[in-house]
Amino acid sequence: MNYKKNGLIRKAELEAQIKYLQHGVLSHYLSRHELEQMLTHCDIVVFEPNALIIQQGKNTDGFYLIVAGRVDLMARILGKGIQKIETLTVGHFIGAASFIEDAPCATSAVAQEQVECLHITPLYFELLASYFPQTQYKILNAVSVQVCHHLKRIHDKATAFIAHSDMITLSFFGRVIHTLTQPKKLASMSDQEAKTLLQGKPIFQGFTPDDLTVLFAHSTFLEAPKDCILIHEREKNASCFIVLHGAVQSSIMQDNKLAKLSVIGPGSLFASIACVDRNSEFTITFLTCESAVLLKIPEKALNFFEVHHPELWYKLFNLICESLVALSKSINKLDIRLHIEAYNR
């Protein structure tokens, strides 16, 4: 692994690197000035063929964007040994999900040939969070789109498996319960009570009292009984929810069969895929697995925050991105379970 130190390169070389990035995925999100700023704080790293870029089971030091070459994602899968998952090319991020979640990598990344990557460091990301939150939001948006593409790929594999599996089908009574069970508006909680409750949650530590006042003015507190579907199969509304009490289950539903992904507890936000990807046909179903109290942030409110309260919007989008990364981790676990079931057969 070799670093091309930006502090030592000539202006002409920096200009060439900017033009290089302008032909990549970040050009759809960042301005020329933002790309130049990124190159003054981040290094271009060169990996030789077969070099290990990130390692399964270990945390990453920041994350990478491929600017030249191809990278194989590999993973050790029970019963199958080390398997190639996919090949990433120019414009793909490596290790971003692990960095955002602050967790060990789910896969290893190996250079298929000589590869050049932009190394986005933790220090640079902290700088963006403090002084350039809009740029950080744009990068997270690019990462979230890639996460959604990964979700779509694994979702399609899972639904194909579920459709031909002997999983138990939801009963007619169960489907009726899901149809009739609806959340209702909670009128008993005052803004001050809600503000006190939310400020005690770790995910809201960066939110100011003014942020929460604006958030409450455009959101709705709901109480939902058990088995209440909050985000339906094929629903494309860009809404998100914050769990205040109780628990919510994320699932893939196919042919009236339900494959559980994860359980989301108090103090967590979950979002519909449409918050990032409106064009894709797939969705993840979210339903309560016990009675719950939630804060619903509808699509209209998210659009309003993006235009009129961008600082609040950036903070919410950080949570949306984290929720999609957590969902990606859960769907990866489902993929592994399906591999094991197929192997055992």
C-alpha positions in Angstrom: 0.0 0.0 0.0 1.5 3.3 -1.1 0.3 6.8 -0.3 0.4 9.7 -2.7 0.8 12.6 -0.3 -1.2 15.5 -1.4 0.9 18.0 0.5 3.8 17.2 -1.8 2.2 17.0 -5.2 2.3 19.7 -7.7 -0.7 21.9 -8.5 -0.9 20.2 -11.9 -1.1 16.8 -10.3 -3.8 18.0 -7.9 -5.7 19.4 -10.9 -5.4 16.0 -12.6 -6.8 14.2 -9.5 -9.7 16.6 -9.3 -10.6 15.8 -12.9 -10.2 12.1 -12.1 -12.8 12.4 -9.3 -15.1 14.5 -11.5 -15.6 11.5 -13.7 -16.6 9.3 -10.7 -19.6 8.9 -8.5 -18.8 11.8 -6.2 -19.2 14.2 -9.0 -22.9 13.6 -8.8 -22.9 14.8 -5.2 -20.0 17.1 -4.5 -19.0 20.4 -6.2 -15.5 21.0 -7.6 -14.6 23.0 -4.5 -15.7 20.2 -2.3 -13.7 17.7 -4.3 -10.6 19.9 -4.0 -11.2 20.3 -0.3 -11.4 16.5 0.1 -8.1 16.0 -1.8 -6.3 18.4 0.5 -7.4 16.3 3.5 -7.5 12.8 2.1 -4.8 10.6 0.4 -4.9 8.6 -2.7 -3.8 5.1 -1.7 -2.4 2.6 -4.2 -2.9 -1.1 -3.5 -1.0 -3.8 -5.5 -2.7 -6.9 -6.9 -3.9 -9.3 -4.1 -3.4 -6.6 -1.4 -5.9 -6.8 1.5 -7.7 -3.4 1.8 -10.1 -4.3 4.6 -10.3 -7.5 6.6 -13.4 -9.4 7.8 -13.8 -9.2 11.5 -11.7 -6.1 12.0 -12.6 -2.5 12.2 -11.5 0.0 9.5 -9.6 3.2 9.8 -12.1 5.4 7.9 -13.3 4.0 4.5 -12.3 4.0 0.9 -13.6 5.1 -2.5 -12.3 3.2 -5.5 -11.0 5.6 -8.2 -9.2 3.1 -10.4 -9.2 -0.7 -10.6 -11.4 -3.6 -9.4 -11.8 -5.1 -5.9 -13.2 -8.4 -4.8 -15.3 -8.7 -1.7 -14.7 -12.0 0.1 -16.3 -13.5 3.1 -15.9 -16.7 5.1 -19.3 -18.5 5.1 -20.1 -21.5 7.2 -20.0 -24.7 5.2 -18.5 -23.0 2.2 -15.2 -21.6 3.3 -14.1 -18.3 1.8 -16.4 -17.2 -1.0 -16.3 -14.3 -3.4 -19.4 -12.1 -2.8 -19.0 -9.6 -5.6 -16.6 -7.4 -7.6 -16.6 -3.7 -6.9 -15.4 -1.2 -9.5 -14.7 2.6 -9.8 -17.2 4.6 -7.7 -17.8 2.0 -5.0 -17.1 2.6 -1.4 -15.2 0.0 0.7 -15.7 -0.3 4.5 -18.2 2.6 4.7 -20.8 0.5 6.5 -18.3 -0.7 9.1 -17.1 2.8 9.6 -20.6 4.3 10.1 -21.6 1.5 12.4 -18.2 1.5 14.2 -18.2 -2.3 14.0 -15.9 -5.0 12.5 -16.1 -5.5 8.7 -18.6 -8.1 7.5 -16.3 -8.9 4.5 -12.7 -8.6 3.3 -11.8 -6.6 0.3 -8.9 -7.7 -2.0 -7.4 -5.8 -4.9 -8.0 -7.8 -8.1 -5.4 -5.7 -9.9 -3.5 -2.5 -9.0 -6.1 -0.3 -7.4 -6.2 3.4 -6.4 -8.6 4.4 -3.6 -9.4 7.7 -1.9 -8.9 7.2 1.8 -11.6 9.1 3.7 -10.2 9.3 7.2 -12.1 9.6 10.6 -10.4 12.9 11.2 -11.7 14.3 7.9 -15.2 13.1 8.7 -15.1 14.7 12.1 -13.9 18.0 10.4 -16.9 17.8 8.0 -19.3 17.1 10.9 -18.1 20.2 12.8 -17.6 22.7 9.9 -19.0 21.4 6.7 -22.1 19.3 7.6 -23.6 19.7 4.1 -20.5 18.0 2.5 -20.8 15.2 5.0 -24.4 14.8 4.2 -23.6 14.6 0.5 -21.0 11.8 1.1 -23.4 9.9 3.3 -26.1 10.2 0.7 -23.7 8.6 -1.9 -22.9 5.8 0.7 -26.7 5.3 1.4 -27.5 4.9 -2.3 -24.8 2.1 -2.5 -26.2 0.5 0.7 -29.7 0.5 -0.9 -28.3 -1.2 -4.0 -26.7 -3.9 -1.8 -30.0 -4.3 0.1 -31.9 -4.7 -3.2 -29.5 -7.4 -4.4 -29.7 -9.5 -1.2 -33.5 -8.8 -0.9 -34.0 -10.3 -4.4 -32.0 -13.4 -3.5 -33.9 -13.8 -0.2 -37.4 -13.4 -1.8 -36.5 -16.0 -4.5 -35.4 -18.4 -1.7 -38.5 -17.7 0.4 -40.9 -18.2 -2.5 -39.6 -21.8 -3.0 -39.1 -22.6 0.6 -41.4 -24.5 3.0 -41.6 -21.6 5.4 -44.9 -21.2 7.3 -47.4 -19.0 5.5 -49.2 -16.3 7.4 -52.7 -17.5 8.3 -55.8 -15.7 7.0 -56.5 -14.6 10.6 -53.0 -13.3 10.9 -53.4 -11.3 7.7 -56.7 -9.9 8.9 -55.0 -8.8 12.2 -52.3 -7.0 10.3 -54.9 -5.2 8.2 -57.2 -4.1 11.0 -54.4 -3.2 13.5 -53.6 0.5 13.0 -51.6 3.0 15.0 -53.4 6.0 16.6 -52.3 9.5 17.5 -51.1 9.9 21.1 -52.5 13.1 22.5 -51.4 12.8 26.2 -47.7 13.6 25.8 -46.7 17.2 25.9 -43.9 18.7 23.9 -41.9 19.2 27.1 -42.4 15.6 28.2 -41.4 14.4 24.8 -38.3 16.7 24.6 -37.2 15.4 28.0 -37.7 11.8 26.9 -35.8 12.2 23.6 -32.9 14.2 25.0 -32.2 11.3 27.3 -31.7 9.0 24.2 -28.1 8.7 22.9 -29.1 9.3 19.3 -30.4 12.8 20.1 -27.5 14.1 22.1 -26.4 16.2 19.2 -29.9 17.8 18.8 -30.5 21.3 20.3 -33.7 22.2 22.1 -34.6 24.3 19.0 -34.1 21.2 16.8 -36.5 19.2 18.9 -39.1 22.0 18.9 -39.1 22.1 15.1 -39.1 18.3 14.9 -42.2 18.0 17.2 -44.1 20.7 15.4 -44.0 18.6 12.1 -44.1 15.0 13.5 -46.7 12.9 15.2 -46.6 10.8 18.4 -48.3 7.4 17.9 -49.2 4.4 20.0 -49.4 1.1 18.1 -50.6 -2.3 19.4 -48.7 -5.5 18.7 -48.7 -6.8 15.1 -49.3 -3.3 13.7 -47.6 -2.7 10.3 -45.9 0.7 10.2 -44.2 0.5 6.8 -46.0 -1.9 4.4 -44.8 -4.2 1.7 -44.3 -2.1 -1.5 -45.0 1.2 0.4 -42.9 4.0 -1.2 -43.5 6.9 1.3 -40.3 8.4 2.5 -41.1 8.3 6.2 -39.2 7.4 9.3 -40.0 6.5 12.9 -38.3 6.8 16.3 -39.1 4.1 18.8 -39.7 5.6 22.2 -41.2 2.5 23.9 -41.7 -1.1 22.9 -40.1 -2.8 19.9 -40.5 -3.0 16.1 -39.5 -5.9 13.8 -38.0 -5.5 10.3 -38.9 -8.3 7.9 -39.0 -9.3 4.3 -42.5 -10.4 3.3 -43.0 -12.6 0.2 -46.0 -14.7 -0.8 -47.5 -14.2 2.7 -44.3 -15.6 4.3 -42.4 -13.4 6.7 -38.6 -13.6 7.2 -37.4 -11.7 10.2 -34.4 -9.4 9.9 -34.0 -7.6 13.2 -35.8 -6.1 16.3 -35.5 -2.4 16.8 -35.8 -1.1 20.4 -36.3 2.2 22.2 -34.1 5.1 21.2 -33.6 3.9 17.6 -34.7 5.4 14.3 -35.8 3.2 11.4 -36.6 4.5 7.9 -38.2 3.4 4.7 -36.0 2.6 1.7 -37.8 5.5 -0.1 -35.9 8.0 2.1 -32.9 7.3 -0.2 -34.2 5.1 -3.1 -37.5 6.1 -4.5 -37.1 4.2 -7.8 -36.5 0.7 -6.6 -39.4 -1.8 -6.4 -38.4 -3.4 -3.2 -39.3 -2.5 0.4 -38.7 -3.8 3.9 -41.7 -4.3 6.1 -41.7 -2.9 9.7 -44.3 -4.1 12.2 -44.5 -3.9 16.0 -43.6 -7.1 17.9 -45.1 -5.6 21.1 -47.1 -2.5 21.9 -45.1 0.6 21.1 -44.9 4.4 21.3 -43.3 6.1 18.4 -42.6 9.4 16.8 -43.5 9.4 13.1 -41.6 11.9 10.8 -43.6 11.9 7.6 -42.3 12.6 4.1 -43.7 16.1 4.1 -41.8 17.0 7.2 -38.5 15.5 5.9 -38.9 17.6 2.7 -39.7 20.7 4.9 -36.6 20.2 7.0 -34.3 19.7 4.0 -35.4 23.1 2.6 -36.0 25.2 5.7 -34.0 23.6 8.4 -31.0 22.0 6.7 -28.9 21.6 9.9 -31.8 19.5 11.4 -32.1 17.6 8.2 -28.4 16.7 8.1 -28.7 15.3 11.7 -31.7 13.3 10.8 -30.1 12.0 7.6 -27.1 10.7 9.7 -29.6 8.6 11.6 -31.4 7.5 8.4 -28.0 6.4 7.0 -27.2 4.5 10.2 -30.5 2.8 10.1 -30.0 1.6 6.5 -26.5 0.3 7.4 -28.0 -1.6 10.4 -30.6 -3.0 8.0 -27.9 -4.0 5.6 -26.1 -5.9 8.4 -29.3 -7.7 9.3 -30.1 -8.7 5.7 -26.5 -10.0 5.4 -27.2 -12.3 8.4 -30.4 -13.5 6.7 -28.4 -14.2 3.5 -25.9 -16.3 5.6 -28.9 -18.2 7.3 -30.3 -19.0 3.8 -26.9 -20.2 2.7 -26.7 -22.5 5.7 -30.3 -23.8 5.1 -29.4 -24.5 1.4 -26.2 -26.3 2.4 -28.0 -28.4 5.0 -30.5 -29.6 2.4 
